[in-house]
Amino acid sequence: MNDEPLGLPKAKIEKSRLSWVLWLVPIAAGLLCVWYVGHDIVFAGPTITIFFQSADGLQEQNSFLQYRGVTIGEVKSLKLAQDRQRVVVTVQLDASAASIAQQGSVFWIVRPELKLGSVSGLRTIVSGDYLTVQPGNGTRTNQFIGAEQEPIEPIQALDILLLAPKLGSLQPKSPVFYRDIQVGEVVDCRLSDNAREVVVRARIAEEYAPLVRQNSIFWNAGGINFHVGLFSGANISAESAQTLLSGGIEFATPPDFQAVVTNGAIFVLNEIVKDEWQKWSPAIPLHFVPAAMKNKSALPNFDSK
């Protein structure tokens, strides 16, 4: 007996000529995965470890290492060191930045810094904190001790020490003025060895170094000056809005100026300025002044009435 139903058509299976196109999707996905893996292997540079006291602001897989405005690495992980005193930051460098992994390279975290008259790291407010580096020239290494702040670049300048009874509003990067022109800045502040006074290290730009003489007078230009005169009454003043908040130092050199000073010269930082100091106006040649400006006939006579 035939079990097949009578009168029903038989199904005919035919392969479409375009059915192979459907296989392109998984094949393309597989090739893309292989390309990404190969790209990471071929173009990835060395992995380095940086130890910081604090990694505040950095995020795993979201913070980057930048140099001269170019991203050259990515923060892969953040973890506490075994001694629980430091944070271990692991960074994957790009292959093009492999030479950064050398002894002498200095890494630090760029954070926003807002001060009156000084703004730095402003783009971190949008993009987040990031790492940057000052490349070294030593042998290859993959472990570094991170700097807690941007290192001071070695430049040709005059370093002097100022001794004060108290710090006041001074801080690193507070300006140093001569006749209201900024000629330098404060590098750091610390207590003296016996803790009886404050030692302020200031740096004067090379072109303005001839202004500092052995008998130059320095005073604290920060905060508000209050003076009461017998006939003039009370007089309240401030050097500038910048020094009012961030502090500042000003100095003057007498007309009978003495010899120039060298690095490490020590001066007293006076708390109160005398009117006579501000009236001093010695003629001290500065090397950067153009030759045309040295011609007195080309300059206005401020003494004429």
C-alpha positions in Angstrom: 0.0 0.0 0.0 1.4 3.4 -1.0 1.5 5.8 2.0 2.2 8.9 -0.1 -0.8 11.3 -0.4 -2.4 11.4 -3.8 -2.6 14.5 -5.9 -0.2 16.7 -3.8 2.7 18.5 -5.5 6.3 17.7 -4.5 8.5 20.5 -3.1 11.5 21.5 -5.2 14.5 23.0 -3.4 16.7 25.4 -5.4 19.7 27.3 -4.2 19.7 31.0 -4.9 22.7 32.4 -6.8 22.9 35.3 -4.2 22.8 33.1 -1.1 26.6 33.4 -0.7 26.2 37.1 0.0 24.7 36.3 3.4 28.0 34.8 4.4 29.8 38.1 3.9 28.4 39.5 7.1 30.0 37.0 9.5 33.1 36.8 7.4 33.5 40.6 7.5 32.9 40.6 11.3 35.5 38.0 11.8 38.1 39.9 9.6 37.3 43.1 11.5 38.0 41.3 14.8 41.2 39.9 13.5 42.2 43.4 12.3 41.5 45.0 15.6 43.5 42.3 17.5 46.3 42.6 15.0 46.3 46.4 15.2 46.6 46.3 19.0 49.5 43.8 18.8 51.4 45.5 16.0 50.8 49.2 16.9 50.8 48.9 20.7 53.9 50.0 22.5 55.3 49.0 25.9 53.3 49.0 29.1 54.8 51.2 31.8 54.0 51.6 35.5 54.0 55.0 37.2 53.8 55.4 41.0 51.9 58.5 42.4 51.0 59.6 45.9 47.5 60.2 44.6 45.8 59.4 41.3 42.9 61.7 41.9 41.2 62.7 38.6 42.5 59.7 36.6 40.1 57.0 35.3 40.8 53.6 34.0 40.2 53.2 30.2 39.2 56.9 30.1 42.3 58.9 30.9 45.2 59.4 28.4 48.9 60.2 28.3 49.5 63.3 26.1 52.7 64.9 24.9 52.7 68.2 22.8 49.0 67.9 22.4 49.1 64.4 21.0 47.7 61.3 22.7 50.5 58.7 23.0 49.1 56.3 25.6 46.1 55.2 27.6 45.6 54.6 31.3 44.8 50.9 31.6 44.5 50.3 35.3 44.7 52.0 38.7 45.4 50.1 41.9 46.8 50.6 45.3 50.4 49.5 45.9 51.2 46.8 48.3 52.6 49.2 50.9 49.3 51.2 50.6 51.3 54.4 50.4 51.2 54.9 46.6 48.9 54.4 43.6 50.1 52.2 40.7 49.1 53.6 37.4 49.5 51.3 34.4 49.8 53.0 31.0 49.8 51.4 27.6 52.0 53.4 25.2 51.5 53.7 21.5 54.3 52.1 19.4 55.3 55.6 18.1 55.9 56.7 21.7 58.0 53.7 22.8 61.1 55.9 23.3 59.2 57.6 26.2 59.9 54.6 28.3 63.4 55.7 29.3 65.1 56.7 32.5 64.8 60.4 33.1 61.3 60.7 31.8 59.1 62.6 34.3 55.3 62.0 34.4 52.8 64.2 36.1 49.0 64.7 36.2 47.6 67.8 34.6 44.7 69.3 36.6 42.8 72.6 36.3 44.4 75.4 38.2 42.5 78.7 38.4 44.2 81.7 39.9 43.7 85.4 39.4 45.9 86.3 36.5 46.9 82.6 35.9 44.9 79.9 34.3 46.3 76.5 33.5 44.9 73.1 32.5 41.6 74.7 31.7 40.7 72.0 29.1 40.8 69.3 31.8 37.4 70.7 33.0 35.8 69.3 29.9 38.1 66.3 29.0 39.2 65.3 32.5 42.6 65.1 34.1 45.3 63.5 32.0 49.0 62.5 32.2 51.8 64.3 30.4 55.5 63.7 30.3 58.9 65.4 30.0 60.9 62.8 28.0 64.3 61.5 29.3 67.3 60.2 27.5 68.4 57.3 29.8 68.2 53.6 29.3 65.0 51.7 28.8 62.8 51.1 31.8 59.1 50.5 32.5 58.8 51.8 36.0 58.7 55.5 37.0 58.0 57.6 40.1 55.5 60.3 39.1 56.0 63.9 40.0 53.3 65.6 42.1 53.5 68.8 40.2 54.9 70.0 36.9 58.7 70.0 37.1 60.5 73.4 36.7 62.4 73.5 33.5 66.1 74.4 33.8 66.4 77.8 32.2 69.0 80.6 32.2 67.8 82.7 35.1 68.9 84.2 38.4 67.9 82.3 41.6 67.8 84.3 44.8 66.6 83.6 48.4 64.4 86.0 50.4 64.1 85.7 54.1 60.8 86.8 55.7 59.3 86.5 59.2 56.1 85.0 57.7 54.8 83.8 54.4 51.7 86.0 54.1 49.9 85.5 50.8 53.0 84.3 48.8 52.9 81.0 47.0 54.7 79.3 44.2 54.3 81.3 40.9 53.6 84.5 42.8 55.0 87.3 40.6 58.1 89.4 41.2 57.8 93.0 40.0 60.2 95.8 39.2 58.5 99.1 38.5 55.2 97.2 38.1 56.7 95.0 35.4 56.8 91.3 36.1 60.5 90.2 35.9 60.3 86.8 37.7 58.3 84.6 40.0 58.4 82.6 43.2 59.6 79.1 42.8 59.0 77.6 46.2 58.5 78.5 49.9 59.7 76.7 53.0 60.8 77.1 56.6 64.4 77.8 57.4 66.5 75.1 59.1 65.8 76.4 62.5 62.1 77.2 61.7 62.5 80.8 62.8 61.8 82.4 59.4 60.5 81.6 56.0 62.8 81.1 53.0 61.3 82.1 49.6 63.2 81.1 46.5 62.5 83.4 43.6 63.7 83.3 40.0 64.5 86.4 38.0 64.4 86.1 34.2 67.8 86.3 32.6 67.2 89.5 30.7 66.2 91.3 33.9 69.0 89.8 36.1 71.1 93.0 35.9 68.4 94.8 37.9 69.2 92.8 41.0 72.2 94.3 42.8 73.8 93.7 46.1 72.0 96.7 47.7 68.6 96.0 46.1 65.6 96.1 48.4 62.8 93.6 48.3 59.3 93.9 49.9 56.1 91.9 50.1 53.7 93.5 47.6 50.8 91.2 48.4 47.7 92.0 50.4 46.5 95.4 51.4 48.7 98.3 52.6 47.3 100.5 55.3 49.0 103.8 56.1 47.9 106.6 58.4 49.5 110.0 58.0 49.3 113.0 60.3 48.0 115.3 57.5 47.0 112.8 54.8 44.8 110.7 57.0 44.2 107.0 56.3 45.4 105.5 53.0 44.4 102.0 51.9 46.0 100.6 48.8 47.0 97.3 47.1 49.7 96.8 44.5 47.3 95.0 42.1 44.3 92.7 42.0 46.7 89.9 41.1 48.9 90.3 44.2 45.8 90.9 46.4 44.9 87.2 46.0 48.0 85.4 44.8 50.7 87.5 46.6 53.6 89.2 45.1 57.1 90.6 45.6 58.5 93.9 44.4 62.0 95.2 44.5 63.9 98.4 43.8 67.6 99.3 43.3 69.1 102.6 44.4 70.9 105.0 42.0 74.2 104.2 43.6 73.8 100.5 42.8 76.4 98.0 43.7 77.7 94.9 41.8 75.5 92.3 40.3 74.7 89.2 42.3 75.0 85.5 41.5 72.8 82.5 42.1 72.0 81.9 45.8 72.2 85.6 46.8 70.2 86.2 50.0 68.0 89.3 50.7 65.6 90.3 53.4 62.0 90.5 52.4 60.6 93.6 54.1 57.0 93.7 55.2 56.5 97.4 54.8 57.7 99.5 51.8 59.2 102.9 52.2 58.2 105.7 49.8 61.9 106.5 49.0 62.4 103.0 47.6 59.6 103.5 45.1 61.2 106.7 43.9 64.5 105.1 43.0 65.1 105.2 39.2 68.6 104.1 38.4 69.8 103.7 34.8 70.7 100.0 34.4 71.4 98.7 30.9 69.4 95.6 29.9 70.9 93.4 27.2 67.6 92.7 25.4 66.8 96.4 24.7 66.9 97.1 21.0 69.7 99.4 19.7 67.1 102.0 18.5 65.7 102.3 22.0 69.2 103.1 23.4 69.2 106.3 21.5 68.1 108.8 24.1 66.9 111.3 21.4 64.4 108.7 20.3 62.8 108.6 23.8 60.4 111.1 25.3 61.8 113.3 28.1 59.7 112.4 31.2 61.6 115.0 33.2 60.5 117.9 31.1 57.6 120.0 32.3 
